[in-house]
Amino acid sequence: MQTSDRWEGDLGRQIRALRLRQNLDQQQLADRAGIALNAVKNLEGGKGTTLRSLVQTLRALNRIEWLQSLAPSVSISPIQM
């Protein structure tokens, strides 16, 4: 099982790769996402950020499906009731 630091680092590298594929620098991504430049730097560096910054960044990179996979709809089985 991966540590939280490892997950944050992996996610940061993936976000950086997406940003570069879209030919954006960190400031452009921050502007698109409506967040501070330091938030982008922290996120890409695996140093943590707010949930809001993560959501705004993924929206700016057109990766809403990532959010959907993190928070799938929860349903209650009639058997559990």
C-alpha positions as CSV (number, residue, x, y, z in Angstrom):
1,M,0.0,0.0,0.0
2,Q,1.4,3.4,-1.0
3,T,1.9,6.2,1.5
4,S,0.1,9.5,1.3
5,D,3.3,11.2,0.3
6,R,3.8,8.7,-2.6
7,W,0.2,9.2,-3.8
8,E,0.6,13.0,-3.7
9,G,3.9,12.8,-5.6
10,D,2.4,10.5,-8.3
11,L,-0.7,12.8,-8.7
12,G,1.6,15.8,-8.9
13,R,3.7,14.3,-11.7
14,Q,0.5,13.3,-13.6
15,I,-0.9,16.9,-13.3
16,R,2.5,18.3,-14.5
17,A,2.5,16.0,-17.5
18,L,-1.1,17.0,-18.4
19,R,-0.2,20.7,-18.1
20,L,2.9,20.2,-20.3
21,R,0.9,18.3,-22.9
22,Q,-1.5,21.2,-23.1
23,N,1.5,23.6,-23.6
24,L,0.7,25.6,-20.5
25,D,3.2,27.0,-18.0
26,Q,2.4,27.0,-14.3
27,Q,1.1,30.6,-14.3
28,Q,-1.2,29.9,-17.2
29,L,-2.7,26.9,-15.4
30,A,-3.1,28.9,-12.2
31,D,-4.9,31.6,-14.1
32,R,-7.2,29.1,-15.9
33,A,-7.9,27.4,-12.6
34,G,-8.4,30.6,-10.6
35,I,-5.8,29.6,-8.0
36,A,-2.5,30.9,-6.9
37,L,0.7,30.0,-8.7
38,N,2.1,28.5,-5.4
39,A,-0.9,26.2,-5.3
40,V,0.0,24.8,-8.7
41,K,3.7,24.5,-7.6
42,N,2.7,22.7,-4.4
43,L,0.3,20.4,-6.2
44,E,2.8,19.4,-8.9
45,G,5.6,19.0,-6.3
46,G,3.5,16.6,-4.3
47,K,3.5,19.0,-1.3
48,G,-0.2,19.1,-0.8
49,T,-2.8,21.7,-1.5
50,T,-6.5,22.3,-0.8
51,L,-9.2,20.1,-2.2
52,R,-10.6,23.2,-3.9
53,S,-7.3,23.8,-5.7
54,L,-7.2,20.2,-6.8
55,V,-10.7,20.4,-8.1
56,Q,-10.1,23.7,-9.9
57,T,-6.9,22.4,-11.5
58,L,-8.5,19.2,-12.8
59,R,-11.4,21.2,-14.2
60,A,-8.9,23.5,-15.9
61,L,-7.1,20.5,-17.4
62,N,-10.4,18.9,-18.5
63,R,-10.0,15.9,-16.2
64,I,-13.4,15.9,-14.5
65,E,-13.5,12.1,-14.9
66,W,-10.7,11.9,-12.3
67,L,-12.9,13.6,-9.8
68,Q,-15.8,11.3,-10.6
69,S,-13.6,8.2,-10.0
70,L,-12.5,9.6,-6.6
71,A,-16.1,10.2,-5.5
72,P,-18.4,7.6,-7.2
73,S,-22.1,7.7,-6.4
74,V,-22.9,5.7,-3.3
75,S,-26.1,3.7,-3.3
76,I,-27.7,1.7,-0.5
77,S,-28.7,-1.8,-1.4
78,P,-32.3,-2.6,-0.3
79,I,-30.9,-5.6,1.4
80,Q,-28.8,-3.4,3.7
81,M,-31.9,-1.5,4.8
